[in-house]
Amino acid sequence: MQQWQAPPSEPPAWVLAVRSADPGPVRTAVLWSALATGLLSALLLGDGLGVGLLVAALPAAVAAGFAAVAARRRPRPWTLLWAAVGLALLVVPALRDAGWPTFLAVTAALGAGSLALHGGRTWAGVLLGPVGLLASVVPGGRWAWAGLRERGRSSKDRWWPAVRAVLVAAGLLGVFGALFAGADAAFADLLGSLAPDTGAGDVPLRLFLLALGALGALAAARAAAAPLRFDRAAAKPGKPRGRLEWALPLVLLDVLFAAFNAVQLAVLFGGYDKVLASTGLTYAQYARQGFWQLLWATVLTLVVIALAVRWAPRGGRGDRLLVRGTLGLLCLLALVVVASALRRMDLYVEAYGLTRLRVSVMGAELWLGLVLVLVTAAGVWGARWLPRAVVAGAAAGVLAFGLASPDDLVARQNIARHAGEPGRLDLAYLQNLSADAVPALDSLPEPQRSCALEEIARELPDARTPWYAISLAEHTALGILRERPLEGGDPCERAGLDGYDRESY
């Protein structure tokens, strides 16, 4: 008796829709570029990021370019824009020392690079495109392995001479480089500054970086040759609701926003003293409490707009005009809420100074305001460009955030607040900043200067750190401390480290 077997299950429809095409055979230039990426990652990234990350990423971009040309994919304006933004974001680790802008920049660079490979016009495309590169890691490795096996079966005459040439060149450079280094100390120092200082303990890390870089380049090339079609997974429009069902809540929400904004304008022109006296709040409590509520109100407004666009009726001209009118008014009123939130944070910064968290949330609120402006414009001129514009605005914001050097802004603003009163500075907080803040902290009088720079100086790289692992901010900080060394003893004790009682988030 034949045993019953369940029929093979089909993948979901959206998986079949986004599936990539056959990438074709891998080109030799792609394999060499991936190998170069792996070698550069192993040599340059073991000691830190710096400019080494950008240098290691360039061969990966070349590998993707070769693969796209072989697949006859033509670069489009948005493809070139995403690629340029991705490479520009990798400049941030070369300029800044602070870890948080660097992390945001590297993450955004990966997302922009993945969008350049996969493309994307719809919301599904721009939301899934930044993570699409991860889905190409395993297929990229298989693609390269199949190409290597095919070349190995065909003939050794094509690749064995190249391997011999590389081995002979490495041997000659090693022998004569060692001889010249032993003959001249200056040449030995030059080689030492260019070559990474590796030991036996670094071998596992270097091998991991070699594999990571090569697989990343192969994934990029595989995605360039046969990208996933995320635009085909776009969600269908929701079922339109009745006019009263969606219009009444939005109109009432517009009225609520208008009433709140009217109160904000009255407070702005009437002064805060009366409000504080009636509420019983302090100046800082009023500013701090209001900012977070207004930030969430902005986020929820965007959610409401997205749901209304999905379920609002789209049949007649009257329905479309009503949708545009109510949502457009909501966007304009929400922009006033954004301005009010930023004003609240400005008041709080005036009272208690600037911190990393406050810079970050102000940047996030500014981006939300930009999204509201783009949504308003989409209601007038159409929304086909809106998904890519929102993501491009986010990437540009991350780039501007990194280039603006937030730690330097924090240090300068707090120093300016207490000009002439350095004893009131919160030196304990300033000590936690990165090398980006050293030029600003260098302007402090002693012993506050040495106290603020003491912890930062301990974290700076030493003379053995290679040039490609040092950011421009670290190089500048080392130069400043070399010209003006820190005072000895305990400068923080002489400066009175307690500072003043600072309220923070």
TIZA-714215 format. One line per 5 residues: their letters; for each residue x, y, z of C-alpha. Coordinates in steps of 0.2 Angstrom, whole numbers. Each point is the difference from the previous one (the first is absolute). Last residue first. Layout:
N
A) X:Y:Z; ...
This chain:
505
YSERD) 85:314:156; 11:12:9; -1:12:14; 17:8:4; 5:4:18
YGDLG) 15:10:-2; 19:-4:-2; 4:-15:11; 18:0:-8; 7:14:10
ARECP) 14:6:-11; 14:-4:12; -7:-17:2; -2:-3:-19; 18:6:-3
DGGEL) 7:-14:11; 19:0:-2; 7:5:-17; -6:13:-12; -5:-6:-18
PRERL) 12:2:-14; -2:15:-12; 8:-2:-17; -1:-19:1; -18:1:7
IGLAT) -5:10:-15; 8:-11:-12; -7:-16:7; -18:8:0; 3:5:-19
HEALS) 4:-18:-4; -14:-7:10; -12:12:-9; 7:-5:-17; -4:-18:4
IAYWP) 14:-13:4; 0:-18:-7; 7:4:-17; 15:9:8; 6:-16:10
TRADP) -1:0:19; 17:-2:7; 1:18:5; -14:-2:13; -19:2:-4
LERAI) -10:11:11; -10:-7:14; 11:6:14; 0:18:-7; -19:0:1
EELAC) 0:-4:19; 12:14:4; -7:13:-12; -14:7:11; 12:1:15
SRQPE) 14:7:-10; -11:14:-6; -8:4:16; 17:2:9; 3:11:-10
PLSDL) -10:11:-12; -11:-8:-13; 4:3:-18; 6:-18:-2; -17:-6:4
APVAD) -6:6:-17; 14:-7:-10; -1:-17:10; -19:-2:-3; 2:-12:-15
ASLNQ) 12:-10:10; -15:-8:9; -11:6:14; -1:-9:17; 11:13:8
LYALD) -12:14:-4; -13:-9:11; 11:0:16; 6:18:-4; -18:7:2
LRGPE) 5:18:-1; -3:11:14; 18:4:4; 3:6:-18; -10:16:5
GAHRA) 6:13:-12; -9:-8:-15; -12:-12:8; -13:-2:-14; 14:1:-13
INQRA) 9:-15:8; -16:-10:-1; -3:5:-18; 17:-4:-5; 1:-17:8
VLDDP) -17:-6:-7; 4:6:-17; 17:-9:0; -8:-16:5; -13:2:-14
SALGF) 13:1:-14; -10:9:-14; 7:-13:-12; -9:-14:9; -17:9:1
ALVGA) 1:6:-18; 3:-18:-6; -14:-7:11; -12:14:-6; 5:-4:-18
AAGAV) -5:-18:3; -16:4:8; -4:13:-14; 4:-14:-13; -12:-11:9
VARPL) -14:12:-1; 3:5:-18; 1:-18:-6; -18:-3:8; -7:16:-6
WRAGW) 5:0:-19; -17:-8:-6; -10:11:12; -8:13:-10; 3:19:-2
VGAAT) -12:7:13; -2:-14:12; 18:-5:-2; 5:18:5; -9:-2:17
VLVLV) 8:-17:2; 17:7:-4; -2:14:13; -6:-13:13; 15:-10:-3
LGLWL) 11:15:2; -8:3:17; 4:-18:5; 18:4:-5; 1:15:11
EAGMV) -8:-10:14; 14:-14:-2; 13:13:0; -7:8:16; 0:-18:8
SVRLR) 18:-2:-4; 7:16:6; -10:-2:16; 7:-17:3; 18:6:-3
TLGYA) -2:14:12; -3:18:0; -2:12:15; -11:0:14; -11:16:-1
EVYLD) 4:5:-18; -1:-18:-5; -18:-1:8; -6:15:-9; 7:-6:-17
MRRLA) -9:-17:3; -16:9:3; 3:10:-16; 3:-16:-10; -16:-7:7
SAVVV) -10:16:-5; 8:0:-18; -5:-18:-2; -18:4:7; -1:14:-14
LALLC) 5:-13:-13; -14:-11:7; -13:14:-4; 7:0:-18; -1:-19:-2
LLGLT) -18:0:7; -5:13:-12; 7:-10:-14; -9:-15:7; -17:8:0
GRVLL) 2:9:-16; 8:-14:-10; -13:-13:6; -15:12:-4; 7:4:-17
RDGRG) 1:-18:-4; -17:-4:6; -8:14:-10; 9:-6:-15; -8:-17:1
GRPAW) 6:-17:4; 15:1:12; -8:-4:17; 12:1:14; 6:-17:6
RVALA) 19:0:-4; 2:19:0; -8:1:17; 11:-13:7; 16:8:-6
IVVLT) -6:17:7; -4:-7:17; 17:-8:1; 9:17:-5; -10:8:14
LVTAW) 5:-13:12; 18:5:-3; -3:18:3; -11:-3:15; 15:-10:7
LLQWF) 12:14:-2; -13:12:8; -2:-11:15; 19:-1:2; 2:19:-2
GQRAY) -13:5:12; 7:-8:16; 17:8:-3; -5:18:-3; -13:0:14
QAYTL) 11:-9:12; 15:12:-4; -10:16:4; -7:-8:16; -18:-6:0
GTSAL) -14:6:11; -12:1:-15; -7:17:3; 16:9:5; 10:-9:-14
VKDYG) -13:6:-13; 0:18:7; 19:1:-1; 2:-8:-17; -3:16:-10
GFLVA) -16:6:-9; 6:0:-18; 7:-18:1; -13:-6:12; -14:6:-11
LQVAN) 8:-8:-15; 1:-16:9; -18:1:5; -5:3:-18; 10:-15:-5
FAAFL) -9:-11:12; -17:6:-7; 5:-3:-18; 6:-17:4; -16:-5:9
VDLLV) -10:7:-15; 10:-10:-12; -3:-15:10; -19:3:-1; 2:2:-19
LPLAW) 10:-17:-1; -13:-9:11; -15:6:-10; 8:-4:-17; 4:-18:2
ELRGR) -17:-8:4; -10:15:-7; 7:-3:-17; -2:-18:0; 15:-12:0
PKGPK) 11:-5:-15; 7:-17:0; 18:1:3; 12:2:-15; 10:-16:-4
AAARD) 17:-2:8; 16:2:-11; 9:-17:-1; 5:3:-18; 10:15:5
FRLPA) 11:-12:9; 8:-7:-16; 15:-9:7; 15:5:-10; 9:-11:-13
AAARA) 17:7:-6; 1:14:13; -6:-12:14; 13:-13:-4; 14:14:-1
AALAG) -6:7:17; 0:-18:8; 17:-3:-8; 7:16:8; -8:-5:17
LAGLA) 7:-18:-1; 18:7:-4; -1:13:14; -7:-12:13; 12:-14:-4
LLFLR) 15:11:1; -6:8:16; -2:-17:8; 17:-5:-6; 7:16:8
LPVDG) -9:-3:16; 6:-18:1; 18:5:-4; 1:15:12; 8:-11:14
AGTDP) 14:-5:-11; 5:18:-2; -4:13:-13; 7:18:-1; -8:6:-16
ALSGL) 11:6:-14; 1:19:-5; 8:7:16; 12:-14:3; 5:1:-18
LDAFA) 4:18:2; 9:-3:16; 11:-14:-8; 4:13:-14; 6:12:13
ADAGA) 10:-13:9; 10:-5:-16; 9:-16:-4; -11:-12:10; -16:7:-8
FLAGF) 8:-2:-17; 4:-18:3; -18:-4:7; -8:9:-15; 12:-10:-12
VGLLG) -6:-17:7; -18:4:3; -3:9:-17; 8:-14:-9; -10:-13:9
AAVLV) -16:9:-3; 4:3:-18; 4:-19:-2; -17:-5:8; -10:13:-10
ARVAP) 8:-6:-16; -3:-18:4; -18:3:4; -2:9:-17; 8:-14:-9
WWRDK) -11:-12:8; -16:9:-5; -2:-2:-19; 11:-16:-3; -9:-10:14
SSRGR) -13:-5:-12; -19:-2:-1; -4:-10:16; 9:13:11; -9:15:-9
ERLGA) -17:-9:3; 4:-3:18; 5:18:3; -16:6:-8; -11:-12:10
WAWRG) 10:7:16; -4:18:-5; -18:-3:-2; -1:-10:16; 8:14:9
GPVVS) -12:12:-7; -15:-10:3; 5:-1:19; 3:19:1; -14:6:-12
ALLGV) -14:0:14; 10:12:10; 1:12:-14; -19:2:0; 1:10:17
PGLLV) 0:17:-8; -12:-6:-14; -14:-6:12; -6:18:5; 4:8:-17
GAWTR) -8:-13:-10; -16:-3:11; -3:18:0; 1:1:-19; 14:5:-11
GGHLA) 14:-12:4; 17:-3:-7; 8:-17:5; 19:5:-2; -1:18:5
LSGAG) -12:-4:14; 13:-12:7; 13:14:-1; -12:12:9; -4:-13:14
LAATV) 18:-4:2; 5:18:1; -14:4:12; 7:-13:12; 18:7:-2
ALFTP) -7:18:3; -10:-5:15; 14:-9:8; 12:14:-3; -12:13:7
WGADR) -1:-11:16; 19:-5:1; 7:18:1; 17:1:-8; -5:10:-16
LAPVV) 9:3:-17; 4:-17:-7; -15:-8:8; -11:13:-8; 7:-3:-18
LLALG) -10:-16:-1; -15:10:-1; 6:8:-16; 2:-18:-8; -18:-4:4
VAAWL) -6:17:-6; 9:-2:-17; -7:-18:-2; -18:6:4; 2:14:-12
LTWPR) 7:-11:-14; -15:-12:2; -12:15:0; 7:6:-16; -1:-17:-9
PRRRA) 15:-11:-3; -3:-12:-14; -1:-19:3; 7:-10:-13; 3:-15:11
AVAAF) 19:1:-4; -1:19:4; -8:-3:16; 12:-13:6; 15:11:-5
GAAVA) -8:15:10; -3:-11:15; 18:-6:0; 5:18:-1; -11:5:15
APLAA) 8:-14:10; 17:6:-6; -4:17:8; -6:-6:16; 17:-4:7
VLLGV) 6:17:-3; -15:8:9; 2:-12:15; 18:4:1; -2:19:1
GLGDG) -3:-2:19; -7:-17:5; 11:-8:14; 15:-11:2; -6:-16:-9
LLLAS) -9:10:-14; 15:4:-11; 8:-17:-4; -14:-12:1; -12:12:-8
LLGTA) 12:4:-14; 3:-19:-3; -19:-3:-1; -3:14:-11; 14:-5:-12
LASWL) -7:-18:0; -17:7:-5; 8:11:-14; 9:-16:-6; -16:-10:-1
VATRV) -10:14:-8; 14:2:-13; -1:-19:-4; -19:2:-4; -13:-10:8
PGPDA) -11:-10:-11; -18:5:-2; -10:10:13; -16:-11:-2; -15:11:4
SRVAL) -4:6:18; -15:-5:10; -11:15:5; -16:-8:-7; 3:-17:5
VWAPP) 2:6:18; -15:10:-1; -11:-15:-5; 5:-10:15; 11:-15:-4
ESPPA) -8:-15:-6; -2:-15:11; 5:-17:-8; -15:-12:0; -3:-11:15
QWQQM) 6:-17:-2; -12:-16:1; 9:-16:2; -3:-12:-14; -7:-17:5
